[in-house]
Amino acid sequence: KTAYKFDDGTYNPVLKERNWYNIIDREDSIACCNALYVVEFHKDYLVNINRPIIPIEDRFQYGTYRLRAAKVYLSKSETEEIRDGVSVTTTTSHDYGNPTYLFPTTTTRSKSDGGLLSTSFKYSFDGTSPVYADMISKNMVNMPIDITTSTNGNVRDKTSIQYDYFNNGTIIEPSFARKQIGTSSLYTQTDYHSYDSYGNPLHVSQNGAKNTFYVWSYKGKHPIAGITGDAYSVGDIENAIKTIFPVAGLNALAQLDNPDITKLRNGSLQNALPNAMVSTYAYDNQGILLSTTSPSQVTTYYEYDTFNRLKRTYIIENGQQKTVQSYGYHYKQ
């Protein structure tokens, strides 16, 4: 693929992309059959104007054909960026070291101006605990559980993600992520303590200290509140939700098509949880952000043009709209 820029009456290339593939386990003789054509005819050919039409029968003629199947792997990709007459080429090679799955175990990226970046991956097939066997049975196979990045052969960082069962074993989600910088020991970066029925995180902590809670709605598609602080638990937040919204709990609120936007803008949740930093969010039916309300209960509104591009943000002071930022979109001919 080549992308061009029109400049001074001439189209000049600015980006070139090329891909190479390997084909293995090719099978050229998979027999299949299908209807080739249909023949319609009357049961009784002695049809005349004095007799009703006899129903038509369909007869199908079947035939066989052969399919070709194979595993197709992206082996190498090359990107060339051209700016001001200077060309920089980035080449990425993909290695598939485990024949059990179709995902790369290592990608290596090199630039024509020097530097080599390598990233290795492990997946649920490489895990040893029972949860990973269950992930494979549920086709949860394309989420890396271990990612290691090296620069010129030296480990730059490593992330390990542990999956576990939640909600009485009904869902499998990450339980924690550990991070390593350089050759240091792995330390816990993020803990995932609980999830709702949609698999959305409810309680997350960073480095064993900073706690953040999330409240979801719109059929579990969007967070409507982010709560930061150590003064409350998920149970405390759920009790506040029951008081503010006419729902049975967090899962019931997540299942709503449209929560009460007024309560997301009037500071109800901020007042109910005064010892935490609470921000709330409201969306339209298309999932477009309509407003955010800060912990200080200032509501910022978002206005869009006919192409759903952000046009301006504003607040309301003394009953009047006050523009905070405005955006314009201009295209060069």
N, C-alpha and C positions, 0 to 999 in steps of 0.2 A: 504494500500500500504506500502511496506517495501523496503527501499533502503539499499544496502549493499556496504561495502568497502572491496576490496581484499587486505589483509595484511598478509605477512608471510605465504602464502599458504592457508589462511583461509578467507572465506567470513564472515564478521562481520556486524551485522545490525547497521546502523548509524542514520536512520530516519524511524519512523513508523507513519502512518497516518490512522485514522479511522473516518468515518462519520455516523451519525444517521439521519434518515428522519421520518417525520410524513406525513400521508396520510389522507386527509379529503375530504369531498364532493365527495365521490366515487359514480360513476354511472356505473352499470354493464350491462345495457340493452339498449345500443344505437344501434338501428337497422340500418343496412346498406345493400346495395345490390351491386353486382358486377358480371361481366361475369365469370362463372366458367370454361366453355370450349366452343370451337367453333366446329361446325359440318359443313364439306364441302361436297357438293354433286352436281352431274350434274342435270340440269333441265330435260334433256332427257337422259335416261339410254340406249336408242337404238343407241349407238355410234358404228360406224364401220369404217373401213378404207376408205370407199367411201364417208363418210360424214365429214364435218368439226366438230371440237370439240365444243360442246355447252358450253357457259360460265358457270363458277361455281358460285353457290350461297353460301353465308355464313349464317349460322343460329347460333345464340348465345343462350346458355342456362344460365339463370340467377338464382342466389341463394341468400339467405340472410345469414348474419352472425352478430354477436354482438360484439361491441367494449366496452372496459373498459376504463373509463376516471376518473381522479381524480386530485386534487391539491396536489403536492408533495413538501414539505418544508424541507429544511435542518435545522434540529433542533439543532444539536451539532456536532462539529468536534474536534478531538483530535490529537495533534502532539507531538511525543516523540522524542527528540534529544538525542543521545548517543555519548558522547565524553570522551575518556580516562576512560571508565568505569562508568562515571557519567551520570545519566539520568535526564533530565528536561522535564516535560510534560506540555504542554500548552493546555488548554481546552477552547473552544469558544462556547458559547451557543447563539442561534439566536431566538429572540422573534418577533412574528408577531402580533402586537397589533391592526392593522387596517385590518379588513377582506375585505376591498375594493380592496386592491392590494396584490400582491404576494412578496413584498419586506420587508425585516426585518425592524422593527421600533427600535429595540435595539439589539446590540451584546455585550456580556460580555465575556471578556477574563481573565482567571486566570492561574497562573503558580504554579507549585508544590512547588517552592521555595518562594512563597508569592507574594502578589500584585494582585490587581483587577482593570482592565481597562474596562470601559463601554463606548460605543458609541451609541448615539441615532440619528435617522434620521427622517426627514420629507420630503415629496415629493409633487409634484404638486397637488395631491389629497387633501393635507392639506392646500393649499393656498386659499386665499379669494378673490383676485382681479380677474377681467375677463380674464387676460392673462393666468391664470392657467387653467381655464376651456377650453380655446383654446388649451393649451398644451395637455390636456387630449384628446381632439378630434383629435389631430395630433399624438397621441400615444407617446408623449414626457413625459413619466411617470416614467422613471427610474433614473432621475437626481435629487439627493437630493437638497432641497432648504434650509435645516437647518441641521447642524451637530454639535452635542455637545459631547465632550469627558470628562469623569470624571475618576479620579483615587481614588480608595477607597472611593467613594461617594462624593468627592469634585470636583467641576467643574474645569477642567484644561484649556480648551479652547472651543470656540464656533465660528462657521462660518455660516453666513446667506447670501444666494445668492438671489438677486432680479432679476427676468427675465422681459423683456419688448419687445416691438415691435421695429424693425429697418427697414430701407430701405422702407419707406412708408408702413409699416405693412406687408411686404412680408416674413420676417423671425422673429423668436423669439430667443433671445440670452440673456445671462446675461448682466445686465446693471451696477451692482456693487456687490461687495462682502464685507461684514462687518466682522470684526474679534474681538473677545473678549478673553482676557487672564485672567484667574482666574475669579474674581468677578468684574472686571473693567467694565466700560460702553462699549457698542459696538462702534467701530470707523470704518470709511471707510478705507479699506485696498487697494482695487483695484476698479477703475472706468473704465468701457468699454464704450467709447464714440461713436465708429462707427465700422461698419463691411463691408466687401465686399460682392459680390453677392453669394459667397460660404459659407458665415457665418464665415469667418476668421476675427479676430480683426485687425482693421487698426490703432486705437488710444487707448492706454491704459495709465492710470496715476496711480501712487502709492501714497497713503496717501495724495491725493489732490495736489501733487507737481510734482514729477518726471514724465515726459511725455516720452512715448516710442511709436514710429510709426513703422508699419510693411508694407512691400511691398511684394506681393505674385505673384507667377507665376506657371508654370508647371500644368496647369488646376486646380489651387488653392490648390495644394498639399503641396507646400513647400514655406517658406519665403525666398525671395532673398535679402532682406535688412532689417536691424534693425537700427532705427534712434532714438537717445536719445538726448533730449534737449528741451528748451522752446522757441526757436527763430522762429519756423516754425509751420504752421498748416497743416492739411491734404490737403487743397487746394494748399498750397505752394509746397508740395511734389508732388502732382499730376501734377502741372505745370512743375516741373523739370523732371518728368517721361516722359511727352509728348515731351520734348525737346531731351531727351537722346534716348528714344526708339520710333520707328514709330508706336505709338498706340494712341488711343483716350483718354485713362485715366487709372486709377488703375484697374478697372474691366476688361478692354480689355487686359491689361498686365497679369492679373491673368488667363485669358482664353488661353494664349499661351501654346502650347506644350513644346516649348523650347525657352526661351529668348536668346538674344545675350550674350553669355558668355564673349566675349571680353570686353563688356561694364561693366560687373560685376567685371572685374579684372583690368581695366585700370584706376580706380579712377574717372570715369565720375560722379557718384552720389556723391562721397565725395567732388569733386570740385564744384558741383552745389549747395551743401548745406554746405558751409564752417563753419557755426556757430553751427553745430551739430556733434555729434559723430556718424559716419555712418560706418556700417560694411555690406559687401555684401557676398552672398553665391551662389555657382554654383553647380549643380547636374547633374548626368547622367540620362538616360531614366529610370533606375530602382530606382531612388530616392536616390542614393548613393552620399554622399557629395564629391565633387571633389576639391573644393578650398574655402577658406575664404579670404577676403581682409579686412584688419583692417582700422580704421580711419586714420592711418598714411600711408595708401596705400601700405602696405606690404602684398603680397599674399602668403599664405601658401597652398601648394598642398598636397593632400592625395593620397597615393598609396596603393593598395589592392592586396592581393594574389588571387589565383583562387577560394578560398572559400569566397571571399568578406570580409576577415578579414583585418583590418588595418595593413599594412606592414611597412610604414614609412611616415613621414611628411617631407617636404623640401621646401625651398625657392630658388629663382633664383637670384644669385648675379653675375654681370658681365658676364651674359650669361651662367653661370655654376650652376648646381644643388648643393645645400648645404643642407645636411641632418640635420634636427632639432632633430627628434626622430626616432628610429627604434624599431620594435616589432618582437619578436619571439615567436613561439608557440611550446611547447614541452609536450609530453604525457608520463606519467609514465606507464611502462609495468606492 
